[in-house]
Amino acid sequence: MRHFIHILMLALLLPSCFQEEDMVPPHEQGDLELGEVALGTTYSRQVYFDLLSNDEIASNVISDWDLSFESASGGWIIRLNSSKFMLAGNSFNTDFAAELKSSDLHMRFDQSDGNPDSTALGPWFEITEDSVRSLKHVYLLDRGKNEQNKSVGYKKVQFDIRGQEFVMRCANTDNSQDTTVIITRDPSMDLVHFSFDTGLKEIAPLPDQWSLHFTKYTTMLQTNEGEDYPYLVTGVLLNPNGAVAAQDTLHDFMDISREIVPDLEFTTRADVIGYEWKYYNFDAGVYTIVPDMNFVIRDRDGYFYKLRFIDFNNDQGEKGYPKFEFVSL
């Protein structure tokens, strides 16, 4: 319920964030800048990019982490690394030693819109008027595939709470390597990352240092018959705290100005930029950029940028190297 209220308040407040008194004071429009990110031909890297400095702030290999834990005080959301196609199934059983099989469980993935109510682990805790407690359900985690497209394997996990700390019990499916890990919050960060192979990891940069996250991620597609199926795509996600964006296909890129900003439909949805600004051209055998698809982004500091993609290949014709143009409004 707390997260629902938070989302509702954000939805109500979002239109007001574009009132003139809340915007960065008007300034001269910036010059056209070229940005480029190297994900690699197998999309093995995740890259955090900052529009203000036009620079890659941090990067990691997709197999560097498995779970992220909400670091803000009072937040208890746990997310999977969807760039590996990770899945989680709730056994609704508190017996950690019980046998778990993926075929017996509803294996889910985190929705790509970033909605905290649409995570694979779901409500593993419950909140009362004066406390929060774990339901202590045991989950089966499919750790997905690494950058070589090899399956990483499974883990069983059970989460608990100690004060403001996450407590995670984890083991292999045969109950070997049974371990308890304490996840302590870092007040300077939005998320704390964890790897079952190497423990706590420094992955993301400081929250106010980046705008866009270039990465593979899992999303829901549909077959020609209209049936849903999860699929790995490669695209761009927003910084989840403070950044908003809008897609614009009505204006020519060069004509987009600060004056049209109030007329655009902005959203905090993480995948608003997403992956559909490109498509695979089977005739040419390469990825092609969708024409006339522009984006306007407001970063955490209140600065607006217009952005369009111009290529997904490097100068050698290799995929996985998105190029884009952007201008500070």
C-alpha positions as CSV (number, residue, x, y, z in Angstrom):
1,M,0.0,0.0,0.0
2,R,2.9,2.4,0.8
3,H,4.3,2.0,-2.7
4,F,0.8,2.4,-4.3
5,I,0.4,5.7,-2.4
6,H,3.9,6.8,-3.5
7,I,3.1,6.1,-7.1
8,L,-0.3,7.8,-6.9
9,M,1.3,10.9,-5.4
10,L,4.0,10.9,-8.1
11,A,1.3,10.7,-10.8
12,L,-0.6,13.7,-9.3
13,L,2.6,15.8,-8.9
14,L,4.1,15.0,-12.3
15,P,2.2,17.7,-14.3
16,S,3.2,20.3,-11.8
17,C,6.9,19.6,-12.2
18,F,6.8,21.6,-15.5
19,Q,5.5,24.8,-13.9
20,E,7.9,27.6,-14.7
21,E,9.0,28.2,-11.1
22,D,10.2,24.6,-10.8
23,M,12.1,24.5,-14.1
24,V,15.8,25.4,-14.6
25,P,15.8,29.1,-15.5
26,P,15.7,29.7,-19.2
27,H,19.0,29.7,-20.9
28,E,20.5,29.7,-24.4
29,Q,19.9,26.4,-26.2
30,G,23.1,24.3,-26.4
31,D,24.9,23.1,-29.4
32,L,24.2,19.8,-31.2
33,E,26.2,17.1,-29.5
34,L,27.0,13.5,-30.6
35,G,26.9,10.7,-28.1
36,E,28.0,7.1,-28.6
37,V,27.9,4.1,-26.3
38,A,29.7,0.8,-26.7
39,L,27.6,-2.2,-25.6
40,G,29.5,-4.7,-27.7
41,T,28.3,-6.9,-30.4
42,T,26.7,-9.3,-27.9
43,Y,25.4,-6.5,-25.8
44,S,27.5,-7.7,-22.9
45,R,28.0,-4.3,-21.2
46,Q,25.6,-2.1,-19.2
47,V,26.5,1.6,-19.5
48,Y,25.4,4.6,-17.4
49,F,25.5,7.7,-19.5
50,D,25.3,11.4,-18.4
51,L,23.8,13.9,-20.8
52,L,25.1,17.0,-19.0
53,S,28.7,15.9,-19.4
54,N,28.2,13.8,-22.6
55,D,30.1,11.0,-21.0
56,E,29.9,7.4,-19.9
57,I,29.9,7.5,-16.1
58,A,30.1,3.8,-15.3
59,S,29.8,0.4,-16.9
60,N,29.8,-3.3,-16.0
61,V,29.4,-6.7,-17.6
62,I,25.9,-8.0,-17.4
63,S,27.0,-11.0,-15.3
64,D,28.5,-8.8,-12.6
65,W,25.4,-8.8,-10.4
66,D,22.2,-10.7,-9.7
67,L,20.0,-8.7,-7.4
68,S,19.5,-5.0,-6.5
69,F,18.2,-3.9,-3.1
70,E,16.4,-0.6,-2.5
71,S,18.8,1.5,-0.5
72,A,16.6,4.4,0.7
73,S,15.4,4.1,4.3
74,G,12.1,2.3,4.5
75,G,12.3,0.9,1.0
76,W,12.2,-2.9,0.6
77,I,12.0,-3.5,-3.1
78,I,14.3,-6.2,-4.5
79,R,14.9,-6.5,-8.3
80,L,16.4,-9.1,-10.6
81,N,19.1,-8.4,-13.2
82,S,16.8,-8.5,-16.2
83,S,19.7,-8.1,-18.6
84,K,20.4,-11.8,-17.9
85,F,16.7,-12.8,-18.4
86,M,16.5,-13.7,-14.7
87,L,13.2,-15.2,-13.4
88,A,11.8,-15.8,-9.9
89,G,9.2,-18.2,-8.6
90,N,7.5,-18.0,-5.2
91,S,6.9,-21.3,-3.5
92,F,4.7,-19.8,-0.9
93,N,6.4,-22.2,1.4
94,T,8.5,-21.2,4.4
95,D,10.4,-24.5,4.6
96,F,13.8,-23.6,3.2
97,A,14.9,-27.2,2.8
98,A,11.9,-28.1,0.6
99,E,12.6,-29.2,-3.0
100,L,11.8,-26.5,-5.6
101,K,11.4,-27.1,-9.3
102,S,10.8,-24.3,-11.9
103,S,8.2,-26.5,-13.6
104,D,6.1,-26.4,-10.5
105,L,6.3,-22.6,-10.0
106,H,5.0,-19.5,-11.8
107,M,8.4,-18.1,-12.9
108,R,8.2,-14.3,-13.4
109,F,10.4,-11.4,-14.5
110,D,10.6,-7.8,-13.5
111,Q,8.4,-5.6,-15.7
112,S,10.5,-3.2,-17.7
113,D,8.4,-0.1,-16.8
114,G,10.1,0.0,-13.4
115,N,6.8,-0.2,-11.5
116,P,7.6,-1.4,-8.0
117,D,4.3,-3.3,-7.9
118,S,5.4,-5.4,-10.9
119,T,8.6,-7.1,-9.7
120,A,9.1,-10.8,-10.0
121,L,9.6,-11.2,-6.2
122,G,6.5,-9.3,-5.5
123,P,5.3,-8.6,-1.9
124,W,7.8,-10.7,0.0
125,F,7.0,-8.5,3.1
126,E,4.0,-6.9,4.7
127,I,3.7,-3.5,6.3
128,T,1.6,-2.8,9.4
129,E,1.0,0.5,11.1
130,D,4.2,0.3,13.1
131,S,6.4,-2.4,11.5
132,V,7.4,-4.3,8.4
133,R,7.9,-8.0,8.5
134,S,9.0,-10.7,6.0
135,L,6.5,-13.4,4.9
136,K,9.6,-15.7,4.7
137,H,8.5,-17.4,1.5
138,V,11.2,-19.3,-0.2
139,Y,11.8,-18.3,-3.9
140,L,13.5,-20.2,-6.7
141,L,15.7,-17.9,-8.8
142,D,16.7,-18.7,-12.4
143,R,19.9,-16.7,-12.7
144,G,19.5,-16.4,-16.4
145,K,22.4,-16.4,-18.9
146,N,25.8,-14.7,-18.9
147,E,27.4,-12.7,-21.7
148,Q,28.4,-15.9,-23.4
149,N,24.7,-16.9,-23.5
150,K,25.4,-19.8,-21.1
151,S,22.9,-20.6,-18.3
152,V,24.1,-19.6,-14.9
153,G,22.0,-21.9,-12.9
154,Y,19.5,-21.7,-10.0
155,K,19.5,-20.4,-6.4
156,K,16.9,-20.7,-3.7
157,V,16.5,-17.6,-1.5
158,Q,14.5,-16.5,1.6
159,F,14.4,-12.9,2.7
160,D,14.1,-11.4,6.1
161,I,14.4,-8.1,7.9
162,R,16.7,-6.9,10.7
163,G,16.1,-3.3,11.6
164,Q,16.8,-1.5,8.3
165,E,18.9,-4.3,6.9
166,F,18.0,-7.0,4.4
167,V,18.8,-10.5,5.5
168,M,19.0,-13.1,2.7
169,R,19.4,-16.8,3.1
170,C,20.6,-18.5,-0.1
171,A,21.6,-21.9,-1.3
172,N,21.9,-24.2,-4.3
173,T,18.8,-26.2,-5.2
174,D,20.3,-29.3,-3.5
175,N,20.7,-27.1,-0.3
176,S,24.4,-27.0,-0.6
177,Q,26.3,-23.8,0.1
178,D,23.6,-22.6,2.5
179,T,24.6,-19.1,3.4
180,T,23.1,-16.0,5.1
181,V,24.0,-12.6,3.8
182,I,23.4,-9.2,5.4
183,I,22.6,-6.4,3.0
184,T,23.3,-3.0,4.5
185,R,21.9,0.2,3.0
186,D,24.2,2.8,1.5
187,P,22.4,6.2,2.0
188,S,24.3,7.8,-0.9
189,M,23.0,5.3,-3.4
190,D,19.6,4.4,-4.8
191,L,20.4,0.7,-5.0
192,V,22.8,-1.8,-3.5
193,H,23.8,-4.6,-5.9
194,F,24.7,-8.2,-5.0
195,S,26.2,-11.1,-6.9
196,F,25.8,-14.8,-5.8
197,D,29.4,-15.3,-7.0
198,T,31.2,-12.3,-5.6
199,G,29.0,-10.7,-2.9
200,L,28.2,-7.0,-2.7
201,K,29.1,-5.0,-5.8
202,E,29.6,-1.4,-6.8
203,I,27.7,-1.2,-10.0
204,A,25.7,2.1,-10.5
205,P,27.3,5.5,-10.1
206,L,26.0,8.1,-7.7
207,P,22.3,8.8,-8.5
208,D,22.8,12.4,-9.6
209,Q,25.7,11.5,-12.0
210,W,23.8,9.8,-14.8
211,S,20.7,10.2,-17.0
212,L,20.4,7.1,-19.2
213,H,21.1,3.4,-18.7
214,F,22.0,1.5,-21.9
215,T,21.4,-2.2,-21.4
216,K,19.7,-5.4,-22.4
217,Y,16.5,-5.9,-20.4
218,T,13.5,-8.3,-20.3
219,T,10.2,-7.1,-21.6
220,M,6.9,-8.5,-22.7
221,L,6.3,-8.9,-26.5
222,Q,3.4,-10.5,-28.4
223,T,3.3,-13.2,-31.0
224,N,1.4,-12.6,-34.3
225,E,-1.5,-14.4,-32.6
226,G,-1.5,-11.9,-29.7
227,E,0.0,-14.2,-27.1
228,D,2.4,-12.6,-24.5
229,Y,5.9,-13.9,-24.1
230,P,9.0,-12.4,-22.3
231,Y,11.9,-11.5,-24.5
232,L,15.4,-9.9,-24.1
233,V,15.7,-6.5,-25.9
234,T,18.5,-3.9,-26.0
235,G,17.7,-0.3,-25.4
236,V,17.7,2.6,-22.9
237,L,16.1,3.0,-19.5
238,L,15.7,6.2,-17.5
239,N,17.3,7.1,-14.2
240,P,14.5,6.0,-11.9
241,N,14.7,8.9,-9.5
242,G,13.8,12.3,-10.9
243,A,14.2,11.7,-14.6
244,V,11.2,11.9,-17.0
245,A,10.9,11.7,-20.7
246,A,8.4,12.0,-23.6
247,Q,8.4,10.6,-27.1
248,D,7.7,13.1,-29.9
249,T,7.0,12.1,-33.5
250,L,5.1,15.2,-34.5
251,H,7.9,17.8,-34.7
252,D,11.1,17.8,-36.8
253,F,14.0,17.3,-34.5
254,M,15.6,20.7,-35.3
255,D,12.3,22.5,-34.5
256,I,11.9,21.1,-31.0
257,S,12.3,23.9,-28.5
258,R,11.7,24.6,-24.9
259,E,8.4,26.2,-25.8
260,I,6.8,22.9,-26.7
261,V,7.9,21.1,-23.5
262,P,4.6,21.8,-21.6
263,D,2.6,20.2,-24.5
264,L,4.4,16.9,-24.3
265,E,3.2,13.9,-22.3
266,F,6.0,13.1,-19.9
267,T,6.3,9.9,-17.9
268,T,8.5,8.4,-15.3
269,R,8.1,5.0,-16.9
270,A,11.7,3.5,-17.1
271,D,11.3,2.1,-20.6
272,V,9.7,5.2,-22.2
273,I,12.8,5.4,-24.6
274,G,13.1,1.7,-24.7
275,Y,14.3,-0.2,-27.8
276,E,11.8,0.5,-30.6
277,W,13.8,3.4,-32.0
278,K,15.5,0.7,-34.1
279,Y,14.5,-2.3,-36.1
280,Y,16.3,-5.1,-37.9
281,N,16.3,-4.6,-41.6
282,F,16.3,-8.1,-43.1
283,D,16.9,-6.8,-46.6
284,A,20.0,-4.9,-45.6
285,G,21.1,-7.3,-42.8
286,V,21.6,-4.5,-40.3
287,Y,19.7,-2.5,-37.7
288,T,18.1,0.6,-39.0
289,I,17.0,3.6,-37.0
290,V,13.3,4.5,-37.1
291,P,13.0,7.9,-38.7
292,D,11.3,10.9,-37.0
293,M,11.3,9.4,-33.5
294,N,12.5,12.0,-31.1
295,F,12.7,12.1,-27.3
296,V,12.6,15.0,-24.8
297,I,14.3,14.2,-21.5
298,R,14.3,16.0,-18.2
299,D,17.2,14.9,-16.0
300,R,17.4,14.8,-12.2
301,D,18.8,18.4,-12.1
302,G,15.8,19.8,-14.1
303,Y,17.7,20.3,-17.4
304,F,15.8,19.4,-20.6
305,Y,17.3,17.7,-23.7
306,K,16.0,16.7,-27.1
307,L,17.5,13.5,-28.4
308,R,17.3,11.3,-31.4
309,F,19.2,8.1,-32.4
310,I,21.1,8.1,-35.7
311,D,22.8,4.7,-35.7
312,F,23.1,1.3,-33.9
313,N,26.4,0.3,-35.6
314,N,30.0,1.4,-35.3
315,D,32.2,2.5,-38.2
316,Q,33.0,-1.1,-38.9
317,G,29.3,-2.0,-39.2
318,E,29.2,-3.9,-36.0
319,K,25.9,-3.8,-34.0
320,G,25.7,-2.8,-30.4
321,Y,27.2,0.7,-30.7
322,P,24.2,3.2,-30.5
323,K,24.9,6.7,-31.6
324,F,22.6,9.6,-30.9
325,E,22.4,13.4,-31.2
326,F,21.1,15.6,-28.4
327,V,20.8,19.3,-27.6
328,S,20.3,21.0,-24.2
329,L,17.0,23.1,-24.4
